[in-house]
Amino acid sequence: MSEKRLAMLAYAEKLTGHPGDVVEADIVGLRDVGFSDRDILDICEVVGYYAYVNRIADGLGVSLESWLPAT
């Protein structure tokens, strides 16, 4: 994987697992590998939305669609 993709995934993992630990240096690191501020906003929004939707589904006991494999 490219350095850019690895940086994005590391940021997404940190934002998901330890959102309070995200600091300005994490954003600077994304800029340093070529992400624009708009790109960073998009990454943050997608990660945040995914976490939100999954917590809502888990909190309401929503089941997977029958065609989706259970993991």
Biopython code that builds the backbone (N, CA, C, O; Angstrom):
import numpy as np
from Bio.PDB.StructureBuilder import StructureBuilder

atoms = [
    (1, "MET", "N", (0.834, -1.185, 0.000)),
    (1, "MET", "CA", (0.000, 0.000, 0.000)),
    (1, "MET", "C", (0.876, 1.244, 0.000)),
    (1, "MET", "O", (2.006, 1.236, 0.488)),
    (2, "SER", "N", (0.331, 2.291, -0.551)),
    (2, "SER", "CA", (1.070, 3.549, -0.613)),
    (2, "SER", "C", (1.155, 4.194, 0.770)),
    (2, "SER", "O", (0.356, 3.910, 1.663)),
    (3, "GLU", "N", (2.146, 5.065, 0.916)),
    (3, "GLU", "CA", (2.311, 5.810, 2.171)),
    (3, "GLU", "C", (1.057, 6.638, 2.464)),
    (3, "GLU", "O", (0.644, 6.765, 3.617)),
    (4, "LYS", "N", (0.468, 7.189, 1.429)),
    (4, "LYS", "CA", (-0.738, 8.007, 1.589)),
    (4, "LYS", "C", (-1.899, 7.174, 2.126)),
    (4, "LYS", "O", (-2.597, 7.593, 3.050)),
    (5, "ARG", "N", (-2.098, 6.005, 1.549)),
    (5, "ARG", "CA", (-3.199, 5.140, 2.002)),
    (5, "ARG", "C", (-2.952, 4.646, 3.427)),
    (5, "ARG", "O", (-3.880, 4.594, 4.234)),
    (6, "LEU", "N", (-1.721, 4.287, 3.737)),
    (6, "LEU", "CA", (-1.398, 3.837, 5.097)),
    (6, "LEU", "C", (-1.639, 4.938, 6.124)),
    (6, "LEU", "O", (-2.117, 4.669, 7.226)),
    (7, "ALA", "N", (-1.307, 6.185, 5.762)),
    (7, "ALA", "CA", (-1.546, 7.311, 6.672)),
    (7, "ALA", "C", (-3.040, 7.505, 6.903)),
    (7, "ALA", "O", (-3.469, 7.756, 8.029)),
    (8, "MET", "N", (-3.826, 7.391, 5.845)),
    (8, "MET", "CA", (-5.278, 7.524, 5.966)),
    (8, "MET", "C", (-5.854, 6.441, 6.859)),
    (8, "MET", "O", (-6.692, 6.719, 7.716)),
    (9, "LEU", "N", (-5.408, 5.209, 6.663)),
    (9, "LEU", "CA", (-5.916, 4.098, 7.469)),
    (9, "LEU", "C", (-5.496, 4.211, 8.928)),
    (9, "LEU", "O", (-6.275, 3.883, 9.823)),
    (10, "ALA", "N", (-4.285, 4.668, 9.176)),
    (10, "ALA", "CA", (-3.834, 4.865, 10.560)),
    (10, "ALA", "C", (-4.685, 5.930, 11.246)),
    (10, "ALA", "O", (-5.061, 5.776, 12.408)),
    (11, "TYR", "N", (-4.987, 7.009, 10.525)),
    (11, "TYR", "CA", (-5.844, 8.059, 11.067)),
    (11, "TYR", "C", (-7.249, 7.515, 11.340)),
    (11, "TYR", "O", (-7.819, 7.772, 12.401)),
    (12, "ALA", "N", (-7.799, 6.773, 10.395)),
    (12, "ALA", "CA", (-9.142, 6.211, 10.565)),
    (12, "ALA", "C", (-9.197, 5.265, 11.760)),
    (12, "ALA", "O", (-10.164, 5.277, 12.522)),
    (13, "GLU", "N", (-8.170, 4.455, 11.921)),
    (13, "GLU", "CA", (-8.122, 3.530, 13.052)),
    (13, "GLU", "C", (-8.042, 4.297, 14.377)),
    (13, "GLU", "O", (-8.728, 3.949, 15.339)),
    (14, "LYS", "N", (-7.223, 5.316, 14.424)),
    (14, "LYS", "CA", (-7.092, 6.116, 15.652)),
    (14, "LYS", "C", (-8.392, 6.844, 15.964)),
    (14, "LYS", "O", (-8.833, 6.862, 17.113)),
    (15, "LEU", "N", (-9.007, 7.441, 14.952)),
    (15, "LEU", "CA", (-10.263, 8.151, 15.149)),
    (15, "LEU", "C", (-11.361, 7.214, 15.614)),
    (15, "LEU", "O", (-12.208, 7.603, 16.417)),
    (16, "THR", "N", (-11.357, 6.002, 15.126)),
    (16, "THR", "CA", (-12.367, 5.021, 15.515)),
    (16, "THR", "C", (-12.137, 4.499, 16.926)),
    (16, "THR", "O", (-13.061, 4.460, 17.739)),
    (17, "GLY", "N", (-10.901, 4.099, 17.214)),
    (17, "GLY", "CA", (-10.628, 3.447, 18.496)),
    (17, "GLY", "C", (-10.318, 4.370, 19.649)),
    (17, "GLY", "O", (-10.614, 4.051, 20.801)),
    (18, "HIS", "N", (-9.723, 5.515, 19.351)),
    (18, "HIS", "CA", (-9.295, 6.443, 20.407)),
    (18, "HIS", "C", (-9.482, 7.879, 19.947)),
    (18, "HIS", "O", (-8.501, 8.609, 19.801)),
    (19, "PRO", "N", (-10.721, 8.300, 19.715)),
    (19, "PRO", "CA", (-10.950, 9.622, 19.125)),
    (19, "PRO", "C", (-10.390, 10.769, 19.965)),
    (19, "PRO", "O", (-9.993, 11.794, 19.411)),
    (20, "GLY", "N", (-10.351, 10.623, 21.260)),
    (20, "GLY", "CA", (-9.821, 11.670, 22.119)),
    (20, "GLY", "C", (-8.323, 11.849, 22.010)),
    (20, "GLY", "O", (-7.775, 12.841, 22.489)),
    (21, "ASP", "N", (-7.658, 10.894, 21.381)),
    (21, "ASP", "CA", (-6.201, 10.958, 21.224)),
    (21, "ASP", "C", (-5.773, 11.627, 19.919)),
    (21, "ASP", "O", (-4.582, 11.852, 19.704)),
    (22, "VAL", "N", (-6.720, 11.944, 19.053)),
    (22, "VAL", "CA", (-6.372, 12.599, 17.792)),
    (22, "VAL", "C", (-5.908, 14.024, 18.101)),
    (22, "VAL", "O", (-6.585, 14.780, 18.797)),
    (23, "VAL", "N", (-4.739, 14.366, 17.567)),
    (23, "VAL", "CA", (-4.140, 15.682, 17.812)),
    (23, "VAL", "C", (-3.774, 16.330, 16.477)),
    (23, "VAL", "O", (-3.847, 15.700, 15.422)),
    (24, "GLU", "N", (-3.385, 17.584, 16.546)),
    (24, "GLU", "CA", (-3.051, 18.325, 15.335)),
    (24, "GLU", "C", (-1.968, 17.631, 14.511)),
    (24, "GLU", "O", (-1.977, 17.703, 13.282)),
    (25, "ALA", "N", (-1.047, 16.968, 15.183)),
    (25, "ALA", "CA", (0.018, 16.265, 14.465)),
    (25, "ALA", "C", (-0.552, 15.176, 13.551)),
    (25, "ALA", "O", (0.043, 14.878, 12.515)),
    (26, "ASP", "N", (-1.669, 14.587, 13.906)),
    (26, "ASP", "CA", (-2.299, 13.583, 13.048)),
    (26, "ASP", "C", (-2.790, 14.228, 11.752)),
    (26, "ASP", "O", (-2.664, 13.647, 10.674)),
    (27, "ILE", "N", (-3.345, 15.423, 11.867)),
    (27, "ILE", "CA", (-3.830, 16.152, 10.697)),
    (27, "ILE", "C", (-2.644, 16.593, 9.833)),
    (27, "ILE", "O", (-2.680, 16.476, 8.608)),
    (28, "VAL", "N", (-1.611, 17.091, 10.474)),
    (28, "VAL", "CA", (-0.403, 17.512, 9.759)),
    (28, "VAL", "C", (0.192, 16.324, 9.002)),
    (28, "VAL", "O", (0.655, 16.472, 7.871)),
    (29, "GLY", "N", (0.179, 15.153, 9.627)),
    (29, "GLY", "CA", (0.691, 13.958, 8.969)),
    (29, "GLY", "C", (-0.074, 13.627, 7.704)),
    (29, "GLY", "O", (0.514, 13.190, 6.715)),
    (30, "LEU", "N", (-1.382, 13.833, 7.729)),
    (30, "LEU", "CA", (-2.182, 13.603, 6.519)),
    (30, "LEU", "C", (-1.848, 14.630, 5.443)),
    (30, "LEU", "O", (-1.741, 14.297, 4.263)),
    (31, "ARG", "N", (-1.686, 15.869, 5.861)),
    (31, "ARG", "CA", (-1.291, 16.905, 4.892)),
    (31, "ARG", "C", (0.076, 16.588, 4.286)),
    (31, "ARG", "O", (0.294, 16.773, 3.089)),
    (32, "ASP", "N", (0.984, 16.112, 5.121)),
    (32, "ASP", "CA", (2.354, 15.836, 4.667)),
    (32, "ASP", "C", (2.422, 14.765, 3.576)),
    (32, "ASP", "O", (3.344, 14.762, 2.760)),
    (33, "VAL", "N", (1.443, 13.857, 3.565)),
    (33, "VAL", "CA", (1.447, 12.822, 2.520)),
    (33, "VAL", "C", (0.578, 13.196, 1.325)),
    (33, "VAL", "O", (0.414, 12.402, 0.399)),
    (34, "GLY", "N", (0.016, 14.420, 1.346)),
    (34, "GLY", "CA", (-0.680, 14.908, 0.170)),
    (34, "GLY", "C", (-2.172, 15.110, 0.264)),
    (34, "GLY", "O", (-2.804, 15.463, -0.732)),
    (35, "PHE", "N", (-2.763, 14.896, 1.443)),
    (35, "PHE", "CA", (-4.197, 15.125, 1.571)),
    (35, "PHE", "C", (-4.470, 16.616, 1.763)),
    (35, "PHE", "O", (-3.763, 17.297, 2.506)),
    (36, "SER", "N", (-5.500, 17.109, 1.089)),
    (36, "SER", "CA", (-5.938, 18.489, 1.283)),
    (36, "SER", "C", (-6.826, 18.552, 2.523)),
    (36, "SER", "O", (-7.242, 17.525, 3.059)),
    (37, "ASP", "N", (-7.105, 19.760, 2.961)),
    (37, "ASP", "CA", (-8.010, 19.899, 4.108)),
    (37, "ASP", "C", (-9.386, 19.329, 3.781)),
    (37, "ASP", "O", (-10.035, 18.749, 4.651)),
    (38, "ARG", "N", (-9.833, 19.486, 2.555)),
    (38, "ARG", "CA", (-11.123, 18.911, 2.148)),
    (38, "ARG", "C", (-11.074, 17.389, 2.184)),
    (38, "ARG", "O", (-12.033, 16.745, 2.610)),
    (39, "ASP", "N", (-9.962, 16.812, 1.737)),
    (39, "ASP", "CA", (-9.791, 15.358, 1.804)),
    (39, "ASP", "C", (-9.884, 14.879, 3.253)),
    (39, "ASP", "O", (-10.550, 13.888, 3.551)),
    (40, "ILE", "N", (-9.209, 15.596, 4.139)),
    (40, "ILE", "CA", (-9.183, 15.213, 5.558)),
    (40, "ILE", "C", (-10.573, 15.307, 6.153)),
    (40, "ILE", "O", (-10.979, 14.442, 6.930)),
    (41, "LEU", "N", (-11.310, 16.356, 5.794)),
    (41, "LEU", "CA", (-12.700, 16.476, 6.247)),
    (41, "LEU", "C", (-13.520, 15.289, 5.759)),
    (41, "LEU", "O", (-14.288, 14.702, 6.522)),
    (42, "ASP", "N", (-13.355, 14.935, 4.483)),
    (42, "ASP", "CA", (-14.103, 13.796, 3.934)),
    (42, "ASP", "C", (-13.761, 12.498, 4.660)),
    (42, "ASP", "O", (-14.655, 11.713, 4.976)),
    (43, "ILE", "N", (-12.492, 12.268, 4.924)),
    (43, "ILE", "CA", (-12.073, 11.060, 5.649)),
    (43, "ILE", "C", (-12.709, 11.038, 7.036)),
    (43, "ILE", "O", (-13.262, 10.023, 7.461)),
    (44, "CYS", "N", (-12.625, 12.162, 7.730)),
    (44, "CYS", "CA", (-13.178, 12.258, 9.078)),
    (44, "CYS", "C", (-14.688, 12.024, 9.071)),
    (44, "CYS", "O", (-15.213, 11.317, 9.931)),
    (45, "GLU", "N", (-15.376, 12.610, 8.111)),
    (45, "GLU", "CA", (-16.829, 12.442, 8.030)),
    (45, "GLU", "C", (-17.217, 10.996, 7.739)),
    (45, "GLU", "O", (-18.162, 10.481, 8.335)),
    (46, "VAL", "N", (-16.510, 10.345, 6.844)),
    (46, "VAL", "CA", (-16.836, 8.949, 6.515)),
    (46, "VAL", "C", (-16.585, 8.049, 7.725)),
    (46, "VAL", "O", (-17.414, 7.198, 8.049)),
    (47, "VAL", "N", (-15.457, 8.232, 8.385)),
    (47, "VAL", "CA", (-15.140, 7.423, 9.567)),
    (47, "VAL", "C", (-16.173, 7.672, 10.667)),
    (47, "VAL", "O", (-16.675, 6.731, 11.282)),
    (48, "GLY", "N", (-16.485, 8.940, 10.906)),
    (48, "GLY", "CA", (-17.466, 9.274, 11.940)),
    (48, "GLY", "C", (-18.848, 8.753, 11.615)),
    (48, "GLY", "O", (-19.537, 8.246, 12.501)),
    (49, "TYR", "N", (-19.268, 8.863, 10.376)),
    (49, "TYR", "CA", (-20.585, 8.389, 9.974)),
    (49, "TYR", "C", (-20.689, 6.875, 10.104)),
    (49, "TYR", "O", (-21.697, 6.354, 10.582)),
    (50, "TYR", "N", (-19.650, 6.177, 9.681)),
    (50, "TYR", "CA", (-19.637, 4.720, 9.773)),
    (50, "TYR", "C", (-19.767, 4.282, 11.240)),
    (50, "TYR", "O", (-20.523, 3.364, 11.557)),
    (51, "ALA", "N", (-19.024, 4.948, 12.123)),
    (51, "ALA", "CA", (-19.098, 4.624, 13.551)),
    (51, "ALA", "C", (-20.502, 4.906, 14.084)),
    (51, "ALA", "O", (-21.059, 4.101, 14.831)),
    (52, "TYR", "N", (-21.063, 6.029, 13.706)),
    (52, "TYR", "CA", (-22.408, 6.413, 14.148)),
    (52, "TYR", "C", (-23.444, 5.381, 13.719)),
    (52, "TYR", "O", (-24.225, 4.897, 14.538)),
    (53, "VAL", "N", (-23.445, 5.051, 12.441)),
    (53, "VAL", "CA", (-24.443, 4.114, 11.912)),
    (53, "VAL", "C", (-24.313, 2.747, 12.572)),
    (53, "VAL", "O", (-25.321, 2.119, 12.897)),
    (54, "ASN", "N", (-23.100, 2.288, 12.771)),
    (54, "ASN", "CA", (-22.912, 0.992, 13.408)),
    (54, "ASN", "C", (-23.371, 0.998, 14.858)),
    (54, "ASN", "O", (-23.939, 0.010, 15.323)),
    (55, "ARG", "N", (-23.142, 2.078, 15.579)),
    (55, "ARG", "CA", (-23.600, 2.157, 16.969)),
    (55, "ARG", "C", (-25.121, 2.206, 17.049)),
    (55, "ARG", "O", (-25.714, 1.609, 17.947)),
    (56, "ILE", "N", (-25.752, 2.906, 16.122)),
    (56, "ILE", "CA", (-27.212, 2.929, 16.077)),
    (56, "ILE", "C", (-27.742, 1.517, 15.796)),
    (56, "ILE", "O", (-28.644, 1.038, 16.484)),
    (57, "ALA", "N", (-27.177, 0.860, 14.786)),
    (57, "ALA", "CA", (-27.625, -0.491, 14.440)),
    (57, "ALA", "C", (-27.397, -1.452, 15.606)),
    (57, "ALA", "O", (-28.287, -2.235, 15.938)),
    (58, "ASP", "N", (-26.226, -1.405, 16.226)),
    (58, "ASP", "CA", (-25.947, -2.285, 17.362)),
    (58, "ASP", "C", (-26.861, -1.965, 18.535)),
    (58, "ASP", "O", (-27.360, -2.869, 19.204)),
    (59, "GLY", "N", (-27.079, -0.683, 18.783)),
    (59, "GLY", "CA", (-27.908, -0.271, 19.912)),
    (59, "GLY", "C", (-29.364, -0.647, 19.766)),
    (59, "GLY", "O", (-30.070, -0.805, 20.762)),
    (60, "LEU", "N", (-29.820, -0.793, 18.535)),
    (60, "LEU", "CA", (-31.202, -1.182, 18.284)),
    (60, "LEU", "C", (-31.352, -2.664, 17.970)),
    (60, "LEU", "O", (-32.462, -3.149, 17.753)),
    (61, "GLY", "N", (-30.248, -3.373, 17.947)),
    (61, "GLY", "CA", (-30.300, -4.805, 17.668)),
    (61, "GLY", "C", (-30.653, -5.126, 16.229)),
    (61, "GLY", "O", (-31.275, -6.152, 15.953)),
    (62, "VAL", "N", (-30.263, -4.261, 15.315)),
    (62, "VAL", "CA", (-30.551, -4.487, 13.899)),
    (62, "VAL", "C", (-29.758, -5.698, 13.418)),
    (62, "VAL", "O", (-28.554, -5.804, 13.656)),
    (63, "SER", "N", (-30.445, -6.598, 12.744)),
    (63, "SER", "CA", (-29.803, -7.799, 12.203)),
    (63, "SER", "C", (-29.255, -7.529, 10.812)),
    (63, "SER", "O", (-29.739, -6.650, 10.098)),
    (64, "LEU", "N", (-28.235, -8.298, 10.437)),
    (64, "LEU", "CA", (-27.702, -8.221, 9.085)),
    (64, "LEU", "C", (-28.729, -8.724, 8.095)),
    (64, "LEU", "O", (-29.578, -9.552, 8.424)),
    (65, "GLU", "N", (-28.644, -8.218, 6.888)),
    (65, "GLU", "CA", (-29.464, -8.749, 5.805)),
    (65, "GLU", "C", (-29.090, -10.201, 5.588)),
    (65, "GLU", "O", (-27.931, -10.569, 5.782)),
    (66, "SER", "N", (-30.020, -11.020, 5.198)),
    (66, "SER", "CA", (-29.757, -12.461, 5.046)),
    (66, "SER", "C", (-28.684, -12.754, 3.990)),
    (66, "SER", "O", (-28.029, -13.794, 4.062)),
    (67, "TRP", "N", (-28.493, -11.874, 3.026)),
    (67, "TRP", "CA", (-27.521, -12.100, 1.970)),
    (67, "TRP", "C", (-26.106, -11.715, 2.374)),
    (67, "TRP", "O", (-25.161, -12.013, 1.644)),
    (68, "LEU", "N", (-25.937, -11.057, 3.523)),
    (68, "LEU", "CA", (-24.613, -10.670, 3.992)),
    (68, "LEU", "C", (-24.019, -11.770, 4.865)),
    (68, "LEU", "O", (-24.702, -12.293, 5.747)),
    (69, "PRO", "N", (-22.769, -12.126, 4.635)),
    (69, "PRO", "CA", (-22.159, -13.146, 5.495)),
    (69, "PRO", "C", (-21.868, -12.572, 6.886)),
    (69, "PRO", "O", (-21.430, -11.428, 7.008)),
    (70, "ALA", "N", (-22.111, -13.357, 7.919)),
    (70, "ALA", "CA", (-21.796, -12.951, 9.291)),
    (70, "ALA", "C", (-20.297, -13.066, 9.500)),
    (70, "ALA", "O", (-19.664, -14.011, 9.030)),
    (71, "THR", "N", (-19.729, -12.087, 10.215)),
    (71, "THR", "CA", (-18.294, -12.144, 10.492)),
    (71, "THR", "C", (-18.035, -12.266, 11.972)),
    (71, "THR", "O", (-16.879, -12.327, 12.393)),
]
sb = StructureBuilder()
sb.init_structure("model")
sb.init_model(0)
sb.init_chain("A")
sb.init_seg("    ")
for serial, (resi, resn, name, xyz) in enumerate(atoms, 1):
    if name == "N":
        sb.init_residue(resn, " ", resi, " ")
    sb.init_atom(name, np.array(xyz, "f"), 0.0, 1.0, " ", f" {name:<3s}", serial, name[0])
structure = sb.get_structure()
